Amino acid sequence: MPSFVVDGGQILQGTIRPAGNKNAALPAIAAALLTQDEVVLENVPRIRDVETLLQLLESLGAEVAWKGPNEVTVAAGGVEMARPSPELAERIRASILVAGPLLARLGWVDLGLPGGDVIGRRRLDTHFLGLEALGGVRGSGGGFTMRTGGLKGKNIFLDEPSVTGTENVVMAAVLARGRTVIRNAAAEPHVQDLCRLLNRMGAQIQGTGTHILEIEGVKELHGASFRLGVDHIETGSFMGLAAVTRSEITVEDAPLEHLDSTLLGFGRLGLECSVDGTSLVVHGDRELVVKEDAFGHIPKIDDGPWPAFPADLTSIALVTATQCRGTVLIHEKMFESRMYFTDKLVGMGAQIILCDPHRAVVVGPTGLRGSVLESPDIRAGMAMLIAALGAEGESRIKNIGQIERGYQHIDARLRALGARIRRLAD
């Protein structure tokens, strides 16, 4: 496996543009299974998870073609079977997103258990609950197997606002007979993008951006062209990068409408940002002081369903806190294994108390020193890369395939800011 070698302690400067939203690209690709016509997607990040999902669709009989650096077309007219490659399915969590479209269009799906980041238990119960409510019948065995004699609209209350669970139920409901109401639905920007794409394909979805979605089923969908939104998680990652490296970085064409909770969370760490047109200027070169809560209480950064602080940014916030004067509690509520990478930061010199699988107390600032690291998942991997860029001395990060599952050409883009990072083959 390749690795990154990082010579840390460099001040970065310049402009960086976030890629298209990874978590919007994956359900959008899956949605192409709902029609026999061609679907054209623009601003698609060229990352491993996207490539793997496209290969999975090809294994079903779809035709896939890249028409430009970030434009892909998917034609699923030739898809007549609903049993994807198990080997491809277990590579990524996003393989679960083909369940709803295949069940709706073909009446069955036989999918091996999805893979993805090892960040704790990742329930599939919400997917089963929603699809069964529409008329899916769960099969036996260890995979995701369902059949239906025809989906029918239903009032559904999801047991949790699961992003992929919501997306699967929405994609099935658009071809169900009658009206579906989904309450406690996820409302993240990528869910919004999916709903807009489906409406462009002929679906009738109301309530986009809210936690209640109303869907009138249609007989069929048609092809469409759609441009994906900018990745707000990557934007937040660059905010943490600027803070840890003591740099001023401009994030060009930032998704400003989706950054409220992110700006609030990093603002508690003392990070100042300003808006210049459509760009976000991150003033990481200023002193970072944790803002105490009222009456001197230790502040907390915790995640939650949208529009709360994104779970995918808690790892980035944690490494940022190591460089801020003061004490802060980072509370990751959703995944019980996401905080375990903190021992690597402690080995680099950070002062972190891991209270339990979900909570860590960070005391800063502390100087970080280079180390040998290994990326356990996409976001922790990016957090460790940021730590290495801010540390004194050389670091080597192994298993960088995890990082590259979510961040497009990240080493080249960081070098353009002045980072000393090189890629080594195994």
C-alpha positions in Angstrom: 0.0 0.0 0.0 1.3 3.5 -0.7 1.9 6.0 2.0 2.4 9.8 2.5 5.7 11.2 3.8 5.1 14.6 5.3 7.7 17.2 6.4 5.6 19.2 8.8 5.8 22.6 10.4 5.4 24.6 7.2 3.2 27.7 6.9 0.7 27.2 4.0 -0.9 29.9 1.9 -3.0 30.3 -1.1 -6.4 29.2 -2.5 -7.9 25.8 -2.6 -11.2 24.7 -4.1 -13.3 22.0 -2.5 -14.4 19.1 -4.7 -18.0 18.0 -5.3 -19.8 16.4 -2.4 -18.7 12.8 -2.0 -21.8 11.9 -0.1 -24.0 13.5 -2.8 -22.2 11.7 -5.6 -22.8 8.2 -4.3 -26.7 8.3 -4.0 -26.9 10.2 -7.2 -25.0 7.4 -9.0 -27.3 4.8 -7.4 -30.4 6.9 -8.5 -29.4 6.3 -12.1 -30.6 2.7 -11.6 -34.2 4.1 -11.4 -34.4 4.9 -15.1 -33.5 3.3 -18.5 -32.3 6.7 -19.7 -28.9 8.2 -19.4 -28.1 10.3 -16.3 -25.3 12.9 -16.5 -23.7 14.0 -13.3 -21.3 16.9 -13.1 -18.8 18.0 -10.3 -18.3 14.3 -9.3 -15.2 13.8 -7.2 -12.8 11.3 -8.8 -12.2 9.3 -5.6 -12.1 5.6 -4.8 -15.5 5.2 -3.3 -17.1 6.8 -6.5 -15.0 4.5 -8.7 -16.0 1.4 -6.8 -19.7 2.2 -6.9 -19.5 2.8 -10.6 -17.8 -0.6 -11.0 -20.7 -2.1 -9.0 -23.2 -0.6 -11.3 -21.3 -2.0 -14.3 -21.4 -5.4 -12.7 -25.2 -5.1 -12.9 -25.1 -4.3 -16.6 -25.0 -0.5 -16.5 -22.9 1.5 -19.0 -20.6 4.0 -17.3 -18.4 6.7 -19.0 -16.3 9.6 -17.8 -16.9 12.5 -20.1 -14.5 14.9 -18.4 -12.4 15.1 -15.3 -15.5 15.3 -13.0 -18.4 14.4 -15.3 -19.8 10.9 -15.5 -22.7 9.4 -17.4 -24.6 6.3 -16.3 -27.0 4.4 -18.5 -28.8 1.6 -16.7 -31.1 0.5 -19.5 -29.3 -2.8 -19.6 -29.7 -3.6 -15.9 -31.9 -6.7 -15.6 -30.5 -8.4 -12.5 -30.3 -7.2 -8.9 -27.4 -9.2 -7.5 -24.3 -6.9 -7.4 -20.8 -8.2 -7.1 -20.4 -9.2 -3.4 -16.7 -8.4 -3.6 -17.4 -4.8 -4.8 -20.3 -4.5 -2.3 -18.1 -5.2 0.7 -15.6 -2.6 -0.2 -17.8 0.4 0.5 -20.7 1.4 2.7 -22.4 3.1 -0.2 -23.2 -0.2 -1.9 -26.3 -0.3 0.3 -27.7 2.6 -1.7 -28.5 0.4 -4.7 -31.1 -1.6 -2.6 -33.9 1.0 -2.9 -33.6 1.6 -6.6 -33.2 -2.1 -7.5 -36.2 -3.1 -5.4 -38.3 -0.3 -6.9 -37.4 -1.0 -10.5 -36.8 -4.8 -10.7 -38.9 -5.9 -7.7 -36.0 -7.6 -5.9 -32.5 -7.1 -4.6 -29.8 -9.6 -3.3 -27.0 -7.6 -1.9 -24.1 -8.7 0.3 -23.4 -6.8 3.5 -21.8 -3.4 2.7 -18.3 -2.5 3.9 -16.9 0.9 4.7 -15.1 2.7 7.5 -14.6 0.8 10.7 -16.0 3.4 13.1 -18.4 1.3 15.1 -21.7 -0.4 14.5 -23.5 1.0 11.5 -27.2 -0.1 11.6 -29.1 -1.2 8.6 -32.4 -1.4 10.6 -33.7 1.9 9.2 -33.3 0.7 5.6 -35.2 -2.5 6.4 -37.9 -0.5 8.3 -38.5 1.9 5.5 -38.5 -0.5 2.6 -40.6 -3.0 4.4 -43.2 -0.3 5.1 -43.4 0.3 1.4 -44.1 -3.4 0.7 -40.6 -5.0 0.6 -40.4 -8.5 2.1 -37.2 -9.3 3.8 -35.4 -12.5 2.9 -33.4 -14.9 5.0 -29.6 -15.0 5.1 -26.9 -12.7 6.2 -27.1 -10.1 3.4 -29.6 -7.4 2.3 -32.2 -9.5 0.5 -35.7 -8.2 -0.3 -38.6 -9.0 -2.7 -41.8 -7.1 -3.5 -44.9 -7.7 -5.6 -45.2 -3.9 -5.9 -44.4 -1.0 -3.7 -47.1 1.2 -2.2 -46.9 4.6 -0.6 -47.1 4.7 3.2 -46.7 7.1 6.1 -43.3 6.2 7.6 -41.6 7.4 10.7 -37.9 6.5 10.6 -36.4 5.2 13.8 -33.5 7.5 13.3 -32.6 10.3 10.7 -30.2 8.0 8.9 -28.8 9.6 5.8 -28.4 6.5 3.7 -31.6 5.1 5.2 -33.6 8.2 4.1 -32.0 8.1 0.6 -32.9 4.4 0.1 -36.5 4.9 1.1 -36.8 8.1 -1.0 -35.4 6.3 -4.1 -37.9 3.4 -3.6 -40.8 5.7 -2.8 -40.6 7.7 -6.0 -41.7 4.6 -8.0 -44.2 3.4 -5.4 -47.9 3.5 -6.1 -49.5 6.4 -4.2 -48.3 8.9 -1.6 -45.5 8.4 0.8 -44.7 10.7 3.8 -41.3 10.2 5.5 -41.0 11.8 8.9 -37.7 12.1 10.9 -36.0 12.1 7.5 -32.3 13.2 7.2 -31.9 16.6 5.7 -28.2 16.9 5.0 -27.0 18.8 1.9 -26.4 15.5 0.1 -29.9 14.3 0.8 -31.2 17.6 -0.6 -29.1 17.1 -3.8 -30.6 13.6 -4.2 -34.1 15.0 -4.0 -33.4 17.7 -6.5 -31.9 15.2 -8.9 -34.9 12.9 -8.6 -37.3 15.7 -9.2 -35.3 16.6 -12.3 -35.8 13.0 -13.4 -39.5 13.3 -13.0 -40.1 12.5 -9.4 -42.6 14.5 -7.2 -40.9 15.2 -3.9 -41.8 18.1 -1.6 -40.1 19.2 1.6 -36.5 19.0 0.4 -34.2 20.3 3.2 -36.7 19.5 5.9 -37.2 16.5 8.1 -40.6 15.7 6.5 -40.6 14.5 2.9 -43.8 14.1 0.9 -43.6 11.9 -2.3 -46.2 11.2 -4.9 -45.2 8.1 -6.7 -44.8 8.1 -10.5 -44.8 5.2 -13.0 -41.3 5.9 -14.4 -38.4 8.4 -14.3 -36.4 9.8 -17.2 -32.8 10.8 -17.7 -31.4 14.1 -16.5 -28.3 16.2 -16.1 -27.4 17.4 -12.7 -24.5 19.3 -11.0 -23.6 18.2 -7.5 -23.0 20.7 -4.8 -19.7 21.5 -3.2 -18.5 19.3 -0.3 -19.0 21.1 3.0 -17.1 18.4 4.9 -14.0 19.0 2.7 -14.4 22.7 3.4 -14.5 22.0 7.1 -11.4 19.9 6.7 -9.5 22.8 5.1 -10.6 25.0 8.0 -8.9 22.6 10.4 -5.9 22.5 8.1 -5.5 26.3 8.3 -5.8 26.3 12.1 -3.3 23.5 12.8 -0.7 24.8 10.4 -1.1 28.4 11.5 -1.9 29.5 8.0 -4.3 31.8 6.2 -6.1 29.8 3.5 -8.8 30.9 1.1 -11.4 28.2 0.3 -12.7 29.2 -3.1 -16.4 28.8 -4.0 -17.2 27.4 -0.6 -20.7 26.1 0.2 -21.5 29.1 2.4 -25.2 28.2 2.8 -24.2 24.9 4.5 -21.5 26.1 6.9 -23.5 27.6 9.8 -22.9 24.8 12.3 -19.3 24.2 11.0 -18.4 27.9 11.6 -20.1 27.8 15.0 -18.2 24.7 16.0 -14.7 25.9 14.9 -15.6 29.3 16.2 -15.7 27.8 19.7 -12.1 26.8 19.2 -11.2 30.4 18.4 -10.9 30.0 14.7 -11.9 33.2 12.8 -13.2 33.2 9.2 -14.5 35.9 6.9 -16.4 35.8 3.6 -15.1 37.3 0.4 -17.7 37.0 -2.3 -18.2 33.2 -2.7 -14.9 32.4 -0.9 -14.3 31.6 2.8 -11.0 33.1 4.2 -9.8 31.0 7.1 -7.5 33.1 9.4 -5.6 30.2 11.0 -2.6 32.5 11.5 -4.2 34.2 14.4 -4.1 33.0 18.0 -6.6 30.3 18.7 -8.3 30.5 22.1 -11.1 28.2 23.2 -14.2 30.2 24.0 -15.5 29.2 27.4 -19.2 28.6 28.0 -21.1 31.0 30.3 -19.9 31.0 34.0 -16.5 29.5 33.0 -17.9 26.0 32.1 -15.8 23.9 29.7 -17.3 24.2 26.2 -18.4 21.2 24.1 -18.4 20.4 20.4 -20.9 17.7 19.7 -22.4 16.3 16.5 -25.9 15.6 15.6 -28.4 15.3 12.7 -28.4 18.2 10.2 -28.2 21.1 10.7 -26.1 20.3 13.8 -22.3 20.0 13.6 -21.5 17.2 11.2 -20.3 13.9 12.6 -17.7 13.7 9.8 -15.9 16.8 11.1 -15.5 15.7 14.8 -12.1 14.1 14.0 -11.0 17.3 12.3 -12.3 19.4 15.2 -10.4 17.2 17.7 -7.0 17.6 16.1 -7.7 21.3 15.7 -8.4 21.6 19.4 -4.9 20.3 20.2 -3.5 23.7 18.9 -6.0 25.9 20.8 -5.3 27.5 24.2 -7.9 26.1 26.6 -9.9 22.9 27.3 -12.7 21.5 25.2 -14.9 18.4 25.2 -15.4 16.7 21.9 -18.5 14.5 21.9 -19.0 12.2 19.0 -22.5 10.7 19.6 -23.0 8.6 16.5 -20.1 6.1 16.1 -18.5 4.3 19.1 -15.1 3.7 17.4 -14.4 7.0 15.6 -12.4 8.4 18.6 -10.0 5.6 18.9 -7.4 7.3 16.7 -6.7 9.7 19.5 -3.9 7.5 20.8 -1.9 8.3 17.7 -2.3 12.1 18.5 -1.2 11.5 22.1 1.9 9.7 20.7 2.6 12.9 18.7 2.5 15.0 21.9 -1.2 16.0 22.2 -2.9 16.2 25.6 -6.1 14.2 25.2 -8.1 12.2 27.7 -10.3 9.6 26.1 -13.2 9.4 28.5 -15.1 6.7 26.7 -15.7 5.7 23.1 -17.7 8.8 22.4 -16.0 11.6 24.4 -12.5 13.1 24.6 -11.2 16.1 26.6 -8.5 18.1 24.8 -6.2 20.5 26.5 -4.0 22.8 24.3 -2.0 24.0 22.8 0.7 21.4 22.5 3.5 21.0 20.1 3.1 18.0 17.9 6.1 15.9 16.6 6.3 13.7 13.6 5.4 10.1 13.9 4.5 6.9 11.9 0.7 6.8 11.6 -1.9 4.6 9.9 -5.2 5.8 8.6 -8.1 3.8 10.1 -10.9 5.6 8.2 -11.5 8.5 5.8 -12.0 11.3 8.4 -9.5 10.1 11.0 -7.0 9.7 8.2 -7.4 13.3 7.1 -7.2 14.4 10.7 -3.9 12.6 11.1 -2.6 14.1 7.8 -3.5 17.6 9.2 -1.7 16.8 12.4 1.4 15.7 10.5 1.4 18.9 8.5 1.4 20.9 11.7 3.9 18.8 13.5 7.7 19.4 13.7 9.7 16.8 11.8 8.8 14.0 9.4 5.7 11.8 9.6 4.8 8.8 7.5 1.1 7.9 7.1 0.3 4.4 6.0 -3.0 3.0 4.5 -3.6 6.3 2.7 -6.1 4.5 0.5 -8.6 5.3 3.2 -8.0 9.0 2.9 -8.2 8.8 -0.9 -11.6 7.2 -0.7 -12.9 10.6 0.3 -10.4 13.3 -0.8 -9.6 13.8 -4.4 -5.9 14.2 -5.3 -5.3 15.5 -1.8 -1.5 15.4 -1.9 -1.2 17.5 -5.1 -3.7 20.0 -3.8 -1.8 20.4 -0.5 1.5 20.8 -2.4 -0.1 23.7 -4.2 -0.5 25.4 -0.8 3.2 24.9 0.0 2.9 21.6 1.9 5.9 19.3 1.8 4.2 16.0 1.1 5.2 13.2 -1.2 3.6 9.8 -2.0 5.6 6.6 -1.7 4.8 3.3 -3.2 5.0 0.4 -0.9 
